[in-house]
Amino acid sequence: MASTTKGGTGMRTWMPRQWGVAIVVAALAAVAIGVPTGVVPTGLFGRMTPVLWWNYPVWAAGSVLTGLLAGTYAGGARPRAGERPHGGRALAAAALSALAVGCPVCNKLVVLALGMSGAMSYWAPAQPVLAVASLALLGHALVRRLRTADACPVPAAAAPAVPAAPAPASERAPAAPRGDGR
């Protein structure tokens, strides 16, 4: 996936800052998804159902894609006035990863809405679908960001200010008379 752009350079031209952001965000996403869902065993959370085999690759892939997506925002074009980057959608796709790998009966909202038996009967079978949807959305967002990164690059240094052109002679104020009579 190094160059997923049509005619673009993709991640091959990333600056060290972008790679740094990608690595840090991927690590943070791995902790933020893995610890509360019980995929990463800790003393903080207990998981009532066993971690399934597919939870680990979804957790890892979701974390990596989230990090790479964040890296595209670290060095790309700044949004114009009135525009916002669409990072909220990517964050929602990453949250979908957490819902996909989480314990179905540990999610209090699911248990509140469906009950314990409903969480196991309806939510648990839907989790692989959520996992595929999450990874597809994150992958799609990453490809779109990489395709458009070359379209609006950020200049390496701020462009020098262009001096204003002198006003035409007809618009200039008349010169003050000189004291020597000329």
C-alpha positions in Angstrom: 0.0 0.0 0.0 3.1 2.2 -0.3 1.9 3.9 -3.4 -1.9 3.7 -3.8 -2.1 6.9 -5.7 -2.8 7.2 -9.4 0.3 9.1 -10.6 1.1 10.2 -7.0 3.9 9.3 -4.8 1.9 8.1 -1.8 3.9 7.5 1.4 7.2 7.3 -0.4 7.7 11.0 0.0 6.6 11.3 3.5 8.7 13.5 5.8 10.1 12.1 9.1 7.4 14.1 11.0 4.6 12.3 9.1 6.2 8.9 9.9 6.6 9.9 13.5 3.0 11.0 13.8 1.9 7.7 12.1 3.9 5.6 14.5 2.8 7.5 17.7 -0.9 7.5 16.7 -0.8 3.8 15.7 0.6 3.0 19.2 -1.9 5.2 20.9 -4.7 3.6 18.9 -3.5 0.1 19.7 -3.6 1.0 23.5 -6.9 2.9 23.2 -8.6 0.0 21.4 -6.8 -3.0 22.9 -6.9 -2.2 26.6 -10.6 -1.3 27.2 -11.7 -4.1 24.9 -9.6 -6.7 26.7 -7.7 -7.7 23.6 -4.6 -6.6 25.5 -4.9 -8.3 28.9 -4.4 -5.9 31.8 -5.6 -5.7 35.4 -7.7 -2.7 34.4 -10.5 -4.5 32.5 -11.8 -8.0 32.6 -13.3 -9.7 29.5 -16.2 -12.0 30.1 -15.9 -13.7 26.7 -12.7 -15.0 25.2 -10.8 -13.0 22.6 -11.5 -14.6 19.2 -8.8 -15.3 16.7 -9.8 -12.6 14.3 -9.8 -9.9 17.0 -6.0 -9.6 17.0 -5.6 -8.9 13.2 -8.5 -6.5 13.2 -7.1 -4.7 16.3 -3.6 -4.5 14.7 -4.8 -3.5 11.2 -7.2 -0.9 12.6 -4.4 0.6 14.7 -2.0 0.8 11.8 -4.5 2.3 9.4 -5.5 4.9 12.0 -1.8 5.8 12.4 -1.2 6.0 8.7 -4.3 8.1 8.2 -3.1 10.5 11.0 0.3 10.8 9.2 -1.5 12.1 6.1 -2.8 15.0 8.2 0.6 15.8 9.7 2.2 17.1 6.6 -0.6 17.8 4.2 -2.2 21.0 3.1 -3.9 23.2 5.7 -7.6 23.5 5.3 -8.8 26.8 3.8 -10.8 29.3 5.9 -14.2 27.8 6.7 -13.1 24.2 5.9 -12.4 21.5 8.4 -10.5 18.3 7.8 -12.7 15.3 7.8 -10.8 13.6 10.7 -14.1 13.0 12.6 -15.1 10.3 10.1 -11.8 8.6 10.4 -12.2 8.7 14.2 -15.6 7.1 13.9 -14.2 4.3 11.7 -11.5 3.7 14.4 -14.2 3.6 17.1 -16.0 1.1 15.0 -12.8 -1.1 15.3 -13.1 -1.0 19.0 -16.8 -2.0 18.9 -15.9 -4.8 16.6 -13.2 -6.4 18.8 -14.8 -5.6 22.1 -16.5 -8.1 24.4 -20.2 -8.2 23.4 -21.5 -8.5 26.9 -18.9 -6.0 28.3 -20.4 -3.1 26.3 -22.9 -1.5 28.6 -24.8 0.2 25.8 -25.3 -3.0 23.9 -26.4 -4.8 27.1 -28.7 -2.0 27.9 -30.3 -2.0 24.5 -30.3 -5.7 23.8 -29.9 -7.5 27.2 -27.3 -10.1 27.9 -28.8 -12.7 25.6 -29.4 -10.2 22.8 -25.7 -9.1 23.1 -24.6 -12.7 22.5 -27.4 -13.5 20.0 -27.3 -10.4 17.8 -24.3 -8.2 18.6 -21.7 -10.9 18.7 -22.5 -12.2 15.2 -22.5 -8.6 13.9 -19.0 -7.9 15.2 -17.2 -9.4 12.2 -19.3 -7.3 9.9 -18.4 -4.2 11.9 -14.7 -5.2 11.7 -14.8 -5.5 7.9 -16.7 -2.2 7.7 -14.2 -0.4 10.0 -11.2 -1.7 8.1 -12.8 -0.9 4.7 -13.7 2.7 5.9 -10.2 3.3 7.3 -8.6 1.9 4.1 -10.8 3.9 1.9 -10.1 7.1 3.8 -6.3 6.4 3.7 -6.4 5.8 -0.1 -8.4 9.0 -0.6 -6.0 11.1 1.5 -3.0 9.7 -0.3 -4.5 10.4 -3.7 -5.2 14.0 -2.9 -2.0 14.7 -0.9 -0.1 15.6 -4.1 -2.9 17.9 -5.4 -2.4 20.5 -2.6 1.1 20.2 -1.2 2.2 22.6 1.5 5.1 24.8 0.4 8.4 24.1 2.2 8.7 27.7 3.3 6.3 30.6 3.3 6.4 32.5 0.0 7.9 36.0 0.2 5.4 38.8 0.2 5.0 40.3 -3.2 5.5 44.1 -3.1 2.6 46.2 -4.2 2.9 47.6 -7.7 3.3 51.4 -7.8 0.1 53.3 -8.5 -0.3 54.8 -12.0 0.8 58.4 -12.4 -2.8 59.6 -12.8 -3.7 58.2 -9.3 -0.6 59.6 -7.5 -1.0 62.5 -5.2 0.6 65.7 -6.6 4.1 66.4 -5.4 4.5 69.1 -2.8 6.1 72.2 -4.2 9.7 72.7 -3.3 10.8 75.8 -1.5 13.4 76.8 -4.1 10.8 77.7 -6.7 11.2 74.8 -9.1 
